[in-house]
Amino acid sequence: MVGWSSSERKIIRSVWEKISIAEVGPQALASCLIVYPWTQRYFGAFGNLSSVSAIMGNPKVAAHGMVVLAALEIAVNNMDDIKNAYAKLSELHCEKLNVDPDNFRLLADCLTIVIANKFADDFGPEVQAVWQKFLAVIVSALSKQYH
């Protein structure tokens, strides 16, 4: 279990409250698929992912990006028990979808970059460090079933 200070909790909630799921989710997932093209192998049913413009304009990428980002609210609302809160998602991604768990880290990095670009003035080093700690706990929770 990770301990969160009251300051860290406040920072995480502050970042979360600024995020538009409909905007940031699709951008983060699209960025991951573009920057790390091998991650596309899990999205064969999404249609054309052959170019940056195809990925950016793909409605299935956008929709799944929103689903992924909306799932972060689970962690925001369960900061004291993120591993158990994500147990079913971890099982799904490990046993049914066979997703390489390193992809969770890659997506978390892309998400951090999208947020840093969008909220540059409010995303200084302290906020970024707390946000990355938060995402690292989520990545660990999603990877739990693999261990």
Steps between C-alpha positions, in 0.01 A plus 500: 500500500621847410473780746369831372553825680213747514698720259539213252129419520417863433735516201361180347142620538594842365654352185208259457242780529665689211503206260246471223461127445367560149806703405791357696408130473501484120817710481687279747402171333566636151841625613584156638398328177704749294814518713503129581355340185543145633216575744263502202500120499236503774266714292462295182123542508533880497547522125751728330797586722746539214591866549494781751193654338321162489566444871407856599176479302405148604174508699576165667834634629322808632227294667745260663718790612199639685429160659861469615510849643161465668640194678751726675213628709498159669847575635413859591207371704693207652844645571543286810430171318586545133630142459170345605301762309679397180508124566233415239658727237837339567349155459324601178813648342718207609281197446261601222669777304860385556628857507871544569499680837776736387238663278331638811820691579530626143142627505558662841803682358297622202222612732747697710635673190151591376408640841830687532443664162139584574552636852861622477451790742343274763720196446830591660757253631323429832165439331661287231683289759179433692306425181767259381500327841123464468527353150780266612269360768230449236746329265610273784138417583419420138812283482418313824340199330818445297714436809 
